[in-house]
Amino acid sequence: MSEKSFIVTLKESADPEKFKESVNKLGGSISHEFNLIKGFTVKLPESLHIDSLTKKHESEIATVEEDSKVHTQ
């Protein structure tokens, strides 16, 4: 099964433990937790669209972007 990876940052008022629990219940996983910001790298099965997570936590999520490689010149 193929997965997609997203970087999700939460608002300051959000409960990160509640968010992590929700990701696991939806069949995803947290592959990295950032220290300086309230954020995570979230892996979701391709069959589960990121909208499922963002709709459930729209009041807690600040930003979502697909994780990808960055190149410099």
All heavy atoms as TSV, in Angstrom:
chain	resi	resn	atom	element	x	y	z
A	1	MET	N	N	0.852	-1.176	0.000
A	1	MET	CA	C	0.000	0.000	0.000
A	1	MET	C	C	0.896	1.235	0.000
A	1	MET	O	O	1.830	1.356	0.763
A	1	MET	CB	C	-0.911	-0.030	1.233
A	1	MET	CG	C	-1.761	1.204	1.344
A	1	MET	SD	S	-3.108	1.138	2.545
A	1	MET	CE	C	-2.387	0.457	3.990
A	2	SER	N	N	0.579	2.154	-0.840
A	2	SER	CA	C	1.355	3.376	-0.981
A	2	SER	C	C	0.885	4.434	0.017
A	2	SER	O	O	-0.281	4.490	0.376
A	2	SER	CB	C	1.204	3.880	-2.407
A	2	SER	OG	O	1.999	5.009	-2.605
A	3	GLU	N	N	1.824	5.261	0.459
A	3	GLU	CA	C	1.510	6.319	1.417
A	3	GLU	C	C	1.910	7.674	0.856
A	3	GLU	O	O	2.787	7.767	0.017
A	3	GLU	CB	C	2.276	6.116	2.729
A	3	GLU	CG	C	1.874	4.908	3.514
A	3	GLU	CD	C	2.669	4.821	4.805
A	3	GLU	OE1	O	3.895	5.040	4.788
A	3	GLU	OE2	O	2.043	4.519	5.823
A	4	LYS	N	N	1.253	8.718	1.361
A	4	LYS	CA	C	1.639	10.081	1.077
A	4	LYS	C	C	2.043	10.716	2.396
A	4	LYS	O	O	1.484	10.408	3.446
A	4	LYS	CB	C	0.494	10.870	0.458
A	4	LYS	CG	C	0.324	10.642	-1.017
A	4	LYS	CD	C	-0.566	11.691	-1.616
A	4	LYS	CE	C	-0.523	11.586	-3.126
A	4	LYS	NZ	N	-1.262	12.674	-3.745
A	5	SER	N	N	2.983	11.641	2.327
A	5	SER	CA	C	3.486	12.297	3.516
A	5	SER	C	C	3.148	13.788	3.479
A	5	SER	O	O	3.275	14.430	2.438
A	5	SER	CB	C	5.008	12.086	3.579
A	5	SER	OG	O	5.526	12.578	4.764
A	6	PHE	N	N	2.717	14.309	4.626
A	6	PHE	CA	C	2.337	15.714	4.750
A	6	PHE	C	C	2.986	16.319	5.977
A	6	PHE	O	O	3.196	15.634	6.977
A	6	PHE	CB	C	0.814	15.856	4.893
A	6	PHE	CG	C	0.045	15.338	3.729
A	6	PHE	CD1	C	-0.346	14.009	3.654
A	6	PHE	CD2	C	-0.278	16.181	2.677
A	6	PHE	CE1	C	-1.058	13.525	2.567
A	6	PHE	CE2	C	-0.982	15.704	1.578
A	6	PHE	CZ	C	-1.365	14.376	1.527
A	7	ILE	N	N	3.299	17.599	5.892
A	7	ILE	CA	C	3.775	18.345	7.060
A	7	ILE	C	C	2.588	19.140	7.576
A	7	ILE	O	O	1.996	19.926	6.845
A	7	ILE	CB	C	4.950	19.264	6.701
A	7	ILE	CG1	C	6.133	18.418	6.228
A	7	ILE	CG2	C	5.334	20.129	7.903
A	7	ILE	CD1	C	7.292	19.213	5.694
A	8	VAL	N	N	2.234	18.888	8.835
A	8	VAL	CA	C	1.077	19.523	9.459
A	8	VAL	C	C	1.556	20.321	10.661
A	8	VAL	O	O	2.246	19.788	11.524
A	8	VAL	CB	C	0.047	18.467	9.927
A	8	VAL	CG1	C	-1.139	19.126	10.597
A	8	VAL	CG2	C	-0.406	17.593	8.773
A	9	THR	N	N	1.200	21.603	10.693
A	9	THR	CA	C	1.479	22.414	11.881
A	9	THR	C	C	0.157	22.739	12.553
A	9	THR	O	O	-0.849	22.981	11.891
A	9	THR	CB	C	2.236	23.716	11.551
A	9	THR	OG1	O	1.502	24.450	10.581
A	9	THR	CG2	C	3.625	23.432	11.011
A	10	LEU	N	N	0.189	22.710	13.871
A	10	LEU	CA	C	-1.004	22.969	14.657
A	10	LEU	C	C	-0.978	24.371	15.238
A	10	LEU	O	O	0.094	24.949	15.448
A	10	LEU	CB	C	-1.112	21.959	15.806
A	10	LEU	CG	C	-1.156	20.486	15.425
A	10	LEU	CD1	C	-1.243	19.623	16.685
A	10	LEU	CD2	C	-2.317	20.193	14.506
A	11	LYS	N	N	-2.155	24.883	15.534
A	11	LYS	CA	C	-2.264	26.172	16.211
A	11	LYS	C	C	-1.805	25.999	17.653
A	11	LYS	O	O	-1.819	24.892	18.199
A	11	LYS	CB	C	-3.710	26.658	16.172
A	11	LYS	CG	C	-4.195	26.955	14.765
A	11	LYS	CD	C	-5.655	27.358	14.769
A	11	LYS	CE	C	-6.140	27.601	13.344
A	11	LYS	NZ	N	-7.580	27.912	13.289
A	12	GLU	N	N	-1.402	27.093	18.278
A	12	GLU	CA	C	-0.902	27.037	19.650
A	12	GLU	C	C	-1.909	26.437	20.628
A	12	GLU	O	O	-1.538	25.777	21.585
A	12	GLU	CB	C	-0.486	28.426	20.131
A	12	GLU	CG	C	0.866	28.868	19.589
A	12	GLU	CD	C	1.994	27.934	20.000
A	12	GLU	OE1	O	2.075	27.558	21.189
A	12	GLU	OE2	O	2.803	27.573	19.133
A	13	SER	N	N	-3.195	26.645	20.380
A	13	SER	CA	C	-4.232	26.163	21.293
A	13	SER	C	C	-4.554	24.673	21.120
A	13	SER	O	O	-5.284	24.102	21.926
A	13	SER	CB	C	-5.517	26.973	21.085
A	13	SER	OG	O	-5.966	26.836	19.748
A	14	ALA	N	N	-4.004	24.038	20.100
A	14	ALA	CA	C	-4.327	22.645	19.788
A	14	ALA	C	C	-3.667	21.674	20.761
A	14	ALA	O	O	-2.584	21.928	21.287
A	14	ALA	CB	C	-3.892	22.321	18.368
A	15	ASP	N	N	-4.321	20.541	20.966
A	15	ASP	CA	C	-3.793	19.461	21.795
A	15	ASP	C	C	-3.079	18.454	20.885
A	15	ASP	O	O	-3.733	17.711	20.157
A	15	ASP	CB	C	-4.938	18.786	22.542
A	15	ASP	CG	C	-4.482	17.631	23.421
A	15	ASP	OD1	O	-3.278	17.296	23.432
A	15	ASP	OD2	O	-5.349	17.053	24.105
A	16	PRO	N	N	-1.744	18.426	20.911
A	16	PRO	CA	C	-1.017	17.537	19.998
A	16	PRO	C	C	-1.287	16.053	20.248
A	16	PRO	O	O	-1.287	15.259	19.308
A	16	PRO	CB	C	0.454	17.889	20.224
A	16	PRO	CG	C	0.511	18.671	21.471
A	16	PRO	CD	C	-0.833	19.237	21.716
A	17	GLU	N	N	-1.529	15.657	21.489
A	17	GLU	CA	C	-1.793	14.247	21.778
A	17	GLU	C	C	-3.116	13.802	21.165
A	17	GLU	O	O	-3.218	12.707	20.627
A	17	GLU	CB	C	-1.781	13.995	23.294
A	17	GLU	CG	C	-0.421	14.220	23.935
A	17	GLU	CD	C	0.694	13.413	23.277
A	17	GLU	OE1	O	0.495	12.212	23.010
A	17	GLU	OE2	O	1.770	13.997	23.028
A	18	LYS	N	N	-4.115	14.647	21.224
A	18	LYS	CA	C	-5.417	14.355	20.620
A	18	LYS	C	C	-5.269	14.219	19.100
A	18	LYS	O	O	-5.848	13.330	18.487
A	18	LYS	CB	C	-6.393	15.481	20.971
A	18	LYS	CG	C	-7.781	15.291	20.444
A	18	LYS	CD	C	-8.669	16.456	20.880
A	18	LYS	CE	C	-9.975	16.475	20.139
A	18	LYS	NZ	N	-10.776	17.669	20.420
A	19	PHE	N	N	-4.464	15.095	18.503
A	19	PHE	CA	C	-4.227	15.040	17.061
A	19	PHE	C	C	-3.519	13.747	16.678
A	19	PHE	O	O	-3.917	13.067	15.725
A	19	PHE	CB	C	-3.408	16.254	16.616
A	19	PHE	CG	C	-3.085	16.241	15.155
A	19	PHE	CD1	C	-4.026	16.608	14.213
A	19	PHE	CD2	C	-1.829	15.850	14.719
A	19	PHE	CE1	C	-3.736	16.575	12.861
A	19	PHE	CE2	C	-1.519	15.816	13.373
A	19	PHE	CZ	C	-2.473	16.183	12.443
A	20	LYS	N	N	-2.470	13.371	17.398
A	20	LYS	CA	C	-1.726	12.147	17.094
A	20	LYS	C	C	-2.624	10.917	17.220
A	20	LYS	O	O	-2.560	10.009	16.388
A	20	LYS	CB	C	-0.510	12.013	18.011
A	20	LYS	CG	C	0.572	13.035	17.710
A	20	LYS	CD	C	1.874	12.735	18.417
A	20	LYS	CE	C	1.813	13.021	19.879
A	20	LYS	NZ	N	3.144	12.872	20.546
A	21	GLU	N	N	-3.465	10.893	18.216
A	21	GLU	CA	C	-4.398	9.781	18.407
A	21	GLU	C	C	-5.359	9.683	17.224
A	21	GLU	O	O	-5.648	8.594	16.734
A	21	GLU	CB	C	-5.177	9.995	19.707
A	21	GLU	CG	C	-6.113	8.875	20.067
A	21	GLU	CD	C	-6.834	9.151	21.374
A	21	GLU	OE1	O	-6.158	9.418	22.388
A	21	GLU	OE2	O	-8.076	9.110	21.359
A	22	SER	N	N	-5.831	10.814	16.760
A	22	SER	CA	C	-6.750	10.851	15.625
A	22	SER	C	C	-6.083	10.337	14.350
A	22	SER	O	O	-6.695	9.604	13.574
A	22	SER	CB	C	-7.256	12.277	15.415
A	22	SER	OG	O	-8.152	12.331	14.350
A	23	VAL	N	N	-4.833	10.715	14.117
A	23	VAL	CA	C	-4.092	10.239	12.938
A	23	VAL	C	C	-4.015	8.714	12.964
A	23	VAL	O	O	-4.279	8.047	11.959
A	23	VAL	CB	C	-2.674	10.860	12.879
A	23	VAL	CG1	C	-1.821	10.172	11.825
A	23	VAL	CG2	C	-2.754	12.345	12.610
A	24	ASN	N	N	-3.672	8.156	14.120
A	24	ASN	CA	C	-3.575	6.697	14.246
A	24	ASN	C	C	-4.918	6.020	14.013
A	24	ASN	O	O	-4.986	4.985	13.353
A	24	ASN	CB	C	-3.015	6.316	15.612
A	24	ASN	CG	C	-1.548	6.659	15.746
A	24	ASN	OD1	O	-0.805	6.618	14.779
A	24	ASN	ND2	N	-1.116	7.009	16.943
A	25	LYS	N	N	-6.003	6.591	14.540
A	25	LYS	CA	C	-7.338	6.006	14.357
A	25	LYS	C	C	-7.760	6.010	12.888
A	25	LYS	O	O	-8.504	5.143	12.457
A	25	LYS	CB	C	-8.371	6.758	15.193
A	25	LYS	CG	C	-8.317	6.417	16.660
A	25	LYS	CD	C	-9.413	7.152	17.424
A	25	LYS	CE	C	-9.351	6.804	18.895
A	25	LYS	NZ	N	-10.375	7.535	19.672
A	26	LEU	N	N	-7.290	7.003	12.126
A	26	LEU	CA	C	-7.627	7.077	10.705
A	26	LEU	C	C	-6.765	6.156	9.842
A	26	LEU	O	O	-6.947	6.076	8.642
A	26	LEU	CB	C	-7.481	8.524	10.204
A	26	LEU	CG	C	-8.559	9.494	10.658
A	26	LEU	CD1	C	-8.181	10.931	10.287
A	26	LEU	CD2	C	-9.899	9.138	10.029
A	27	GLY	N	N	-5.781	5.477	10.448
A	27	GLY	CA	C	-4.926	4.563	9.695
A	27	GLY	C	C	-3.617	5.170	9.249
A	27	GLY	O	O	-2.873	4.565	8.494
A	28	GLY	N	N	-3.322	6.376	9.726
A	28	GLY	CA	C	-2.064	7.031	9.394
A	28	GLY	C	C	-1.045	6.849	10.501
A	28	GLY	O	O	-1.263	6.117	11.463
A	29	SER	N	N	0.083	7.537	10.352
A	29	SER	CA	C	1.125	7.476	11.378
A	29	SER	C	C	1.890	8.792	11.411
A	29	SER	O	O	1.930	9.529	10.440
A	29	SER	CB	C	2.087	6.319	11.102
A	29	SER	OG	O	2.766	6.528	9.878
A	30	ILE	N	N	2.478	9.057	12.559
A	30	ILE	CA	C	3.352	10.215	12.731
A	30	ILE	C	C	4.774	9.714	12.538
A	30	ILE	O	O	5.232	8.848	13.277
A	30	ILE	CB	C	3.202	10.832	14.149
A	30	ILE	CG1	C	1.756	11.225	14.441
A	30	ILE	CG2	C	4.169	11.989	14.332
A	30	ILE	CD1	C	1.236	12.397	13.665
A	31	SER	N	N	5.466	10.228	11.535
A	31	SER	CA	C	6.834	9.761	11.289
A	31	SER	C	C	7.873	10.699	11.891
A	31	SER	O	O	9.022	10.312	12.057
A	31	SER	CB	C	7.082	9.568	9.791
A	31	SER	OG	O	6.881	10.769	9.084
A	32	HIS	N	N	7.469	11.935	12.208
A	32	HIS	CA	C	8.397	12.875	12.837
A	32	HIS	C	C	7.604	13.927	13.597
A	32	HIS	O	O	6.560	14.373	13.139
A	32	HIS	CB	C	9.266	13.564	11.776
A	32	HIS	CG	C	10.284	14.491	12.358
A	32	HIS	ND1	N	11.433	14.035	12.950
A	32	HIS	CD2	C	10.302	15.831	12.461
A	32	HIS	CE1	C	12.129	15.088	13.389
A	32	HIS	NE2	N	11.461	16.185	13.107
A	33	GLU	N	N	8.110	14.282	14.772
A	33	GLU	CA	C	7.510	15.358	15.556
A	33	GLU	C	C	8.548	16.465	15.706
A	33	GLU	O	O	9.675	16.219	16.126
A	33	GLU	CB	C	7.093	14.843	16.929
A	33	GLU	CG	C	6.325	15.850	17.732
A	33	GLU	CD	C	5.685	15.261	18.986
A	33	GLU	OE1	O	5.624	14.021	19.123
A	33	GLU	OE2	O	5.247	16.057	19.824
A	34	PHE	N	N	8.183	17.676	15.310
A	34	PHE	CA	C	9.111	18.801	15.363
A	34	PHE	C	C	9.200	19.351	16.786
A	34	PHE	O	O	8.224	19.306	17.537
A	34	PHE	CB	C	8.670	19.909	14.398
A	34	PHE	CG	C	8.677	19.467	12.961
A	34	PHE	CD1	C	7.502	19.070	12.341
A	34	PHE	CD2	C	9.850	19.418	12.237
A	34	PHE	CE1	C	7.494	18.645	11.023
A	34	PHE	CE2	C	9.863	18.997	10.924
A	34	PHE	CZ	C	8.683	18.607	10.310
A	35	ASN	N	N	10.359	19.870	17.142
A	35	ASN	CA	C	10.576	20.391	18.492
A	35	ASN	C	C	10.306	21.882	18.603
A	35	ASN	O	O	9.774	22.333	19.614
A	35	ASN	CB	C	12.017	20.116	18.951
A	35	ASN	CG	C	12.270	18.639	19.117
A	35	ASN	OD1	O	11.425	17.911	19.623
A	35	ASN	ND2	N	13.436	18.182	18.675
A	36	LEU	N	N	10.665	22.659	17.614
A	36	LEU	CA	C	10.542	24.116	17.710
A	36	LEU	C	C	9.151	24.628	17.386
A	36	LEU	O	O	8.792	25.736	17.784
A	36	LEU	CB	C	11.560	24.794	16.787
A	36	LEU	CG	C	13.025	24.536	17.134
A	36	LEU	CD1	C	13.937	25.180	16.102
A	36	LEU	CD2	C	13.332	25.082	18.518
A	37	ILE	N	N	8.398	23.847	16.642
A	37	ILE	CA	C	7.022	24.226	16.322
A	37	ILE	C	C	6.105	23.070	16.713
A	37	ILE	O	O	6.559	21.938	16.882
A	37	ILE	CB	C	6.839	24.543	14.812
A	37	ILE	CG1	C	7.186	23.321	13.954
A	37	ILE	CG2	C	7.636	25.756	14.397
A	37	ILE	CD1	C	6.838	23.453	12.500
A	38	LYS	N	N	4.841	23.345	16.837
A	38	LYS	CA	C	3.862	22.297	17.134
A	38	LYS	C	C	3.467	21.697	15.790
A	38	LYS	O	O	2.489	22.095	15.171
A	38	LYS	CB	C	2.657	22.902	17.840
A	38	LYS	CG	C	1.805	21.898	18.579
A	38	LYS	CD	C	0.625	22.549	19.262
A	38	LYS	CE	C	1.026	23.093	20.605
A	38	LYS	NZ	N	-0.149	23.491	21.413
A	39	GLY	N	N	4.309	20.746	15.322
A	39	GLY	CA	C	4.084	20.192	13.999
A	39	GLY	C	C	4.585	18.769	13.866
A	39	GLY	O	O	5.366	18.292	14.695
A	40	PHE	N	N	4.116	18.115	12.808
A	40	PHE	CA	C	4.408	16.702	12.586
A	40	PHE	C	C	4.557	16.416	11.104
A	40	PHE	O	O	4.007	17.124	10.274
A	40	PHE	CB	C	3.234	15.835	13.083
A	40	PHE	CG	C	2.834	16.116	14.486
A	40	PHE	CD1	C	1.826	17.022	14.755
A	40	PHE	CD2	C	3.455	15.477	15.544
A	40	PHE	CE1	C	1.445	17.293	16.053
A	40	PHE	CE2	C	3.082	15.743	16.852
A	40	PHE	CZ	C	2.073	16.649	17.102
A	41	THR	N	N	5.273	15.332	10.804
A	41	THR	CA	C	5.215	14.742	9.483
A	41	THR	C	C	4.256	13.571	9.616
A	41	THR	O	O	4.457	12.683	10.442
A	41	THR	CB	C	6.595	14.257	9.009
A	41	THR	OG1	O	7.494	15.366	9.001
A	41	THR	CG2	C	6.527	13.667	7.617
A	42	VAL	N	N	3.194	13.619	8.836
A	42	VAL	CA	C	2.126	12.633	8.921
A	42	VAL	C	C	2.124	11.800	7.651
A	42	VAL	O	O	2.168	12.340	6.545
A	42	VAL	CB	C	0.754	13.349	9.066
A	42	VAL	CG1	C	-0.379	12.350	9.067
A	42	VAL	CG2	C	0.730	14.211	10.314
A	43	LYS	N	N	2.092	10.480	7.806
A	43	LYS	CA	C	1.987	9.579	6.655
A	43	LYS	C	C	0.584	8.998	6.644
A	43	LYS	O	O	0.107	8.479	7.652
A	43	LYS	CB	C	3.020	8.464	6.747
A	43	LYS	CG	C	4.429	8.959	6.524
A	43	LYS	CD	C	5.382	7.825	6.363
A	43	LYS	CE	C	6.752	8.408	6.042
A	43	LYS	NZ	N	7.698	7.371	5.705
A	44	LEU	N	N	-0.069	9.134	5.490
A	44	LEU	CA	C	-1.421	8.617	5.306
A	44	LEU	C	C	-1.464	7.677	4.120
A	44	LEU	O	O	-0.800	7.938	3.108
A	44	LEU	CB	C	-2.403	9.764	5.058
A	44	LEU	CG	C	-2.563	10.805	6.143
A	44	LEU	CD1	C	-3.475	11.927	5.662
A	44	LEU	CD2	C	-3.128	10.177	7.402
A	45	PRO	N	N	-2.231	6.593	4.220
A	45	PRO	CA	C	-2.404	5.730	3.041
A	45	PRO	C	C	-3.026	6.551	1.911
A	45	PRO	O	O	-3.819	7.450	2.170
A	45	PRO	CB	C	-3.387	4.658	3.517
A	45	PRO	CG	C	-3.448	4.773	4.997
A	45	PRO	CD	C	-3.008	6.139	5.360
A	46	GLU	N	N	-2.626	6.271	0.675
A	46	GLU	CA	C	-3.167	7.037	-0.458
A	46	GLU	C	C	-4.680	6.939	-0.538
A	46	GLU	O	O	-5.338	7.840	-1.038
A	46	GLU	CB	C	-2.522	6.597	-1.766
A	46	GLU	CG	C	-1.150	7.197	-1.934
A	46	GLU	CD	C	-0.704	7.246	-3.388
A	46	GLU	OE1	O	-1.549	7.258	-4.289
A	46	GLU	OE2	O	0.511	7.281	-3.590
A	47	SER	N	N	-5.251	5.849	-0.015
A	47	SER	CA	C	-6.702	5.688	-0.045
A	47	SER	C	C	-7.406	6.665	0.909
A	47	SER	O	O	-8.588	6.926	0.771
A	47	SER	CB	C	-7.080	4.256	0.322
A	47	SER	OG	O	-6.646	3.953	1.635
A	48	LEU	N	N	-6.666	7.206	1.865
A	48	LEU	CA	C	-7.222	8.167	2.816
A	48	LEU	C	C	-6.747	9.555	2.426
A	48	LEU	O	O	-5.566	9.863	2.494
A	48	LEU	CB	C	-6.755	7.834	4.234
A	48	LEU	CG	C	-7.214	8.774	5.331
A	48	LEU	CD1	C	-8.729	8.678	5.495
A	48	LEU	CD2	C	-6.538	8.429	6.634
A	49	HIS	N	N	-7.649	10.386	2.012
A	49	HIS	CA	C	-7.291	11.731	1.558
A	49	HIS	C	C	-7.031	12.635	2.761
A	49	HIS	O	O	-7.655	12.491	3.807
A	49	HIS	CB	C	-8.401	12.300	0.673
A	49	HIS	CG	C	-7.943	13.446	-0.160
A	49	HIS	ND1	N	-7.940	14.734	0.297
A	49	HIS	CD2	C	-7.457	13.492	-1.424
A	49	HIS	CE1	C	-7.483	15.526	-0.653
A	49	HIS	NE2	N	-7.178	14.796	-1.705
A	50	ILE	N	N	-6.126	13.584	2.628
A	50	ILE	CA	C	-5.779	14.512	3.705
A	50	ILE	C	C	-7.007	15.295	4.184
A	50	ILE	O	O	-7.076	15.710	5.340
A	50	ILE	CB	C	-4.624	15.461	3.275
A	50	ILE	CG1	C	-4.110	16.306	4.459
A	50	ILE	CG2	C	-5.051	16.365	2.145
A	50	ILE	CD1	C	-3.427	15.538	5.535
A	51	ASP	N	N	-7.996	15.463	3.330
A	51	ASP	CA	C	-9.213	16.180	3.726
A	51	ASP	C	C	-9.915	15.515	4.908
A	51	ASP	O	O	-10.561	16.190	5.705
A	51	ASP	CB	C	-10.186	16.300	2.555
A	51	ASP	CG	C	-9.719	17.293	1.514
A	51	ASP	OD1	O	-8.807	18.093	1.806
A	51	ASP	OD2	O	-10.268	17.278	0.398
A	52	SER	N	N	-9.804	14.202	5.025
A	52	SER	CA	C	-10.416	13.495	6.160
A	52	SER	C	C	-9.850	14.007	7.471
A	52	SER	O	O	-10.566	14.154	8.459
A	52	SER	CB	C	-10.156	11.995	6.059
A	52	SER	OG	O	-10.652	11.484	4.869
A	53	LEU	N	N	-8.563	14.266	7.488
A	53	LEU	CA	C	-7.897	14.756	8.689
A	53	LEU	C	C	-8.142	16.239	8.907
A	53	LEU	O	O	-8.422	16.668	10.026
A	53	LEU	CB	C	-6.393	14.474	8.580
A	53	LEU	CG	C	-5.555	14.691	9.822
A	53	LEU	CD1	C	-6.006	13.781	10.943
A	53	LEU	CD2	C	-4.089	14.438	9.512
A	54	THR	N	N	-8.073	17.020	7.845
A	54	THR	CA	C	-8.229	18.462	8.002
A	54	THR	C	C	-9.660	18.844	8.377
A	54	THR	O	O	-9.862	19.775	9.149
A	54	THR	CB	C	-7.800	19.229	6.735
A	54	THR	OG1	O	-8.533	18.747	5.615
A	54	THR	CG2	C	-6.312	19.081	6.482
A	55	LYS	N	N	-10.646	18.131	7.869
A	55	LYS	CA	C	-12.036	18.426	8.237
A	55	LYS	C	C	-12.282	18.137	9.707
A	55	LYS	O	O	-12.977	18.879	10.387
A	55	LYS	CB	C	-13.002	17.626	7.373
A	55	LYS	CG	C	-13.147	18.171	5.978
A	55	LYS	CD	C	-14.104	17.339	5.159
A	55	LYS	CE	C	-14.136	17.835	3.727
A	55	LYS	NZ	N	-14.964	16.987	2.864
A	56	LYS	N	N	-11.703	17.067	10.196
A	56	LYS	CA	C	-11.885	16.677	11.595
A	56	LYS	C	C	-11.197	17.648	12.552
A	56	LYS	O	O	-11.652	17.857	13.662
A	56	LYS	CB	C	-11.365	15.262	11.802
A	56	LYS	CG	C	-11.627	14.731	13.187
A	56	LYS	CD	C	-11.287	13.279	13.303
A	56	LYS	CE	C	-11.652	12.803	14.690
A	56	LYS	NZ	N	-11.606	11.378	14.826
A	57	HIS	N	N	-10.090	18.255	12.114
A	57	HIS	CA	C	-9.280	19.115	12.991
A	57	HIS	C	C	-9.114	20.527	12.441
A	57	HIS	O	O	-8.114	21.187	12.732
A	57	HIS	CB	C	-7.899	18.487	13.201
A	57	HIS	CG	C	-7.951	17.214	13.957
A	57	HIS	ND1	N	-8.074	17.177	15.317
A	57	HIS	CD2	C	-7.920	15.925	13.539
A	57	HIS	CE1	C	-8.109	15.919	15.721
A	57	HIS	NE2	N	-8.024	15.143	14.661
A	58	GLU	N	N	-10.083	21.014	11.667
A	58	GLU	CA	C	-9.922	22.318	11.030
A	58	GLU	C	C	-9.714	23.460	12.025
A	58	GLU	O	O	-9.045	24.431	11.714
A	58	GLU	CB	C	-11.080	22.609	10.083
A	58	GLU	CG	C	-12.415	22.796	10.750
A	58	GLU	CD	C	-13.523	23.016	9.736
A	58	GLU	OE1	O	-13.269	23.601	8.677
A	58	GLU	OE2	O	-14.639	22.561	10.017
A	59	SER	N	N	-10.239	23.340	13.229
A	59	SER	CA	C	-10.064	24.406	14.216
A	59	SER	C	C	-8.698	24.335	14.905
A	59	SER	O	O	-8.300	25.270	15.593
A	59	SER	CB	C	-11.171	24.346	15.268
A	59	SER	OG	O	-11.081	23.148	16.014
A	60	GLU	N	N	-7.976	23.232	14.702
A	60	GLU	CA	C	-6.680	23.042	15.356
A	60	GLU	C	C	-5.488	23.147	14.406
A	60	GLU	O	O	-4.378	23.404	14.836
A	60	GLU	CB	C	-6.651	21.669	16.032
A	60	GLU	CG	C	-7.723	21.512	17.080
A	60	GLU	CD	C	-7.848	20.076	17.541
A	60	GLU	OE1	O	-7.829	19.170	16.684
A	60	GLU	OE2	O	-7.952	19.872	18.751
A	61	ILE	N	N	-5.703	22.920	13.113
A	61	ILE	CA	C	-4.608	22.894	12.136
A	61	ILE	C	C	-4.335	24.300	11.607
A	61	ILE	O	O	-5.243	24.987	11.163
A	61	ILE	CB	C	-4.931	21.938	10.976
A	61	ILE	CG1	C	-4.979	20.496	11.489
A	61	ILE	CG2	C	-3.907	22.083	9.855
A	61	ILE	CD1	C	-5.381	19.481	10.440
A	62	ALA	N	N	-3.062	24.683	11.643
A	62	ALA	CA	C	-2.647	25.977	11.086
A	62	ALA	C	C	-2.318	25.836	9.600
A	62	ALA	O	O	-2.802	26.606	8.779
A	62	ALA	CB	C	-1.456	26.530	11.851
A	63	THR	N	N	-1.489	24.846	9.249
A	63	THR	CA	C	-1.100	24.642	7.850
A	63	THR	C	C	-0.913	23.162	7.538
A	63	THR	O	O	-0.588	22.372	8.424
A	63	THR	CB	C	0.221	25.360	7.492
A	63	THR	OG1	O	1.280	24.803	8.278
A	63	THR	CG2	C	0.136	26.849	7.727
A	64	VAL	N	N	-1.104	22.818	6.255
A	64	VAL	CA	C	-0.845	21.470	5.745
A	64	VAL	C	C	-0.198	21.624	4.385
A	64	VAL	O	O	-0.665	22.397	3.551
A	64	VAL	CB	C	-2.151	20.661	5.569
A	64	VAL	CG1	C	-1.856	19.304	4.936
A	64	VAL	CG2	C	-2.882	20.496	6.868
A	65	GLU	N	N	0.887	20.899	4.178
A	65	GLU	CA	C	1.468	20.865	2.836
A	65	GLU	C	C	2.065	19.495	2.590
A	65	GLU	O	O	2.519	18.823	3.521
A	65	GLU	CB	C	2.507	21.960	2.628
A	65	GLU	CG	C	3.764	21.849	3.457
A	65	GLU	CD	C	4.740	22.977	3.153
A	65	GLU	OE1	O	4.551	24.062	3.704
A	65	GLU	OE2	O	5.667	22.734	2.371
A	66	GLU	N	N	2.008	19.069	1.334
A	66	GLU	CA	C	2.563	17.767	0.994
A	66	GLU	C	C	4.080	17.818	1.162
A	66	GLU	O	O	4.736	18.772	0.754
A	66	GLU	CB	C	2.191	17.383	-0.433
A	66	GLU	CG	C	2.503	15.944	-0.738
A	66	GLU	CD	C	1.873	15.447	-2.029
A	66	GLU	OE1	O	1.024	16.151	-2.612
A	66	GLU	OE2	O	2.260	14.350	-2.443
A	67	ASP	N	N	4.613	16.817	1.812
A	67	ASP	CA	C	6.046	16.724	2.037
A	67	ASP	C	C	6.719	16.368	0.718
A	67	ASP	O	O	6.278	15.469	0.006
A	67	ASP	CB	C	6.323	15.637	3.083
A	67	ASP	CG	C	7.733	15.683	3.634
A	67	ASP	OD1	O	8.449	16.659	3.389
A	67	ASP	OD2	O	8.109	14.727	4.344
A	68	SER	N	N	7.777	17.089	0.376
A	68	SER	CA	C	8.492	16.809	-0.867
A	68	SER	C	C	9.952	17.233	-0.717
A	68	SER	O	O	10.313	17.946	0.209
A	68	SER	CB	C	7.845	17.551	-2.033
A	68	SER	OG	O	7.886	18.937	-1.821
A	69	LYS	N	N	10.735	16.813	-1.654
A	69	LYS	CA	C	12.153	17.169	-1.646
A	69	LYS	C	C	12.308	18.615	-2.114
A	69	LYS	O	O	11.606	19.077	-3.004
A	69	LYS	CB	C	12.959	16.258	-2.568
A	69	LYS	CG	C	13.044	14.863	-2.059
A	69	LYS	CD	C	13.902	14.024	-2.973
A	69	LYS	CE	C	13.967	12.600	-2.421
A	69	LYS	NZ	N	14.885	11.766	-3.188
A	70	VAL	N	N	13.255	19.298	-1.510
A	70	VAL	CA	C	13.574	20.681	-1.893
A	70	VAL	C	C	14.953	20.675	-2.514
A	70	VAL	O	O	15.885	20.071	-1.991
A	70	VAL	CB	C	13.546	21.606	-0.662
A	70	VAL	CG1	C	13.946	23.014	-1.038
A	70	VAL	CG2	C	12.167	21.586	-0.010
A	71	HIS	N	N	15.084	21.340	-3.656
A	71	HIS	CA	C	16.368	21.385	-4.362
A	71	HIS	C	C	16.905	22.819	-4.352
A	71	HIS	O	O	16.152	23.785	-4.437
A	71	HIS	CB	C	16.190	20.938	-5.810
A	71	HIS	CG	C	15.682	19.544	-5.924
A	71	HIS	ND1	N	16.493	18.447	-5.818
A	71	HIS	CD2	C	14.424	19.061	-6.115
A	71	HIS	CE1	C	15.783	17.355	-5.955
A	71	HIS	NE2	N	14.511	17.682	-6.131
A	72	THR	N	N	18.217	22.921	-4.247
A	72	THR	CA	C	18.879	24.223	-4.374
A	72	THR	C	C	19.668	24.232	-5.656
A	72	THR	O	O	19.997	23.189	-6.217
A	72	THR	CB	C	19.806	24.503	-3.189
A	72	THR	OG1	O	20.808	23.491	-3.153
A	72	THR	CG2	C	19.039	24.526	-1.893
A	73	GLN	N	N	19.996	25.410	-6.128
A	73	GLN	CA	C	20.741	25.500	-7.385
A	73	GLN	C	C	22.211	25.455	-7.152
A	73	GLN	O	O	22.817	25.851	-6.303
A	73	GLN	CB	C	20.382	26.771	-8.122
A	73	GLN	CG	C	18.960	26.731	-8.561
A	73	GLN	CD	C	18.557	27.985	-9.335
A	73	GLN	OE1	O	19.173	29.036	-9.216
A	73	GLN	NE2	N	17.519	27.875	-10.109
